Amino acid sequence: MRRFRRAIVAVLALALVAGAVYAIVAVLQRSETLVTERCVAVVGSESHELATDQAANASLITAISVKRGLPPRAASIALATAMQESRLRNINYGDDAGPDSRGLFQQRPSQGWGTEAQIMDPVYATNAFYDGLVKVPGYETMEITQAAQAVQRSAFPRAYAQHEPMGRAFASALTGHSESSLNCELRMPEAAGDPADVVDELTTAFGTQAATVQGRSVQVDVSGTQAWAVAHWAVANAKTLSITQVDVAGQTWNREKRDGWHAAGAPSETVTITVSAPAT
């Protein structure tokens, strides 16, 4: 009888331990603090990762190339250049080789790139880079070291090449040429999003768009590669704009699910960007 009681106690103890472990795992799985925020572009067999702030800057650089009607190669060169120069961050300092270098592309006022305030403006800096790039004959077919160096006049021209695969993957996704290829894993927003902010930032990146606000959503009347460019831009900016869902061409990206793009309903001729609602 004692052995039987001991066996029952042991079984109950194991059950309690198992239940506690299950509860802890379930809590940990739901914990927002354990989410490692990042953005990943997958094109073909290649996968490349950026931090969320880097991805947002990459989306702006690429959107401006789309706005200007430049080929995806231009965005690839620009992204690789900005990664080498600033790690795709809008930094307000230079280095020993260029103490007055500033911004995404580390442009220098002393070399005629503009004032410090201008080159710290990501839109101005990006357009200045493309202004220089389009003056380079045949840049579309050049090695990235040649094209970037022709614009930047860097002391380390060969360093740009190491970032070409990343630049190519994110450019392909953010120009809309690779569908459902950009995913950002994010914690849920801490504050409500504002559809007007989405429209403002979208306009800054792509120029004026046929955008309509409906409740918590923004509908953008675009199709084809332009639609995917806008959709991937929205995912890349989801953290700062509190975007929770993006719908395009019968596909949906949902922030809470954190599992990338999935088929969802019939394709439409719009991109729908939804922001988080106020807490109740």
Secondary structure, 3 states (H helix, E strand, C coil): CHHHHHHHHHHHHHHHHHHHHHHHHHHHHHCHHHCCCEEEEEECCEEEEECHHHHHHHHHHHHHHHHCCCCHHHHHHHHHHHHHHHCCCCCCCCCCCCCCCECCCCECHHHCCCCHHHHCCHHHHHHHHHHHHCCCCCHHHCCHHHHHHHHHCCCCHHHHHHHHHHHHHHHHHHCCCCCCCEEEECCCCCCCCCHHHHHHHHHHHHCCCCEEEECCEEEECCCHHHHHHHHHHHHHCHHHHCEEEEEECCEEEECCCCCCEEECCCCCCCEEEEECCCCC
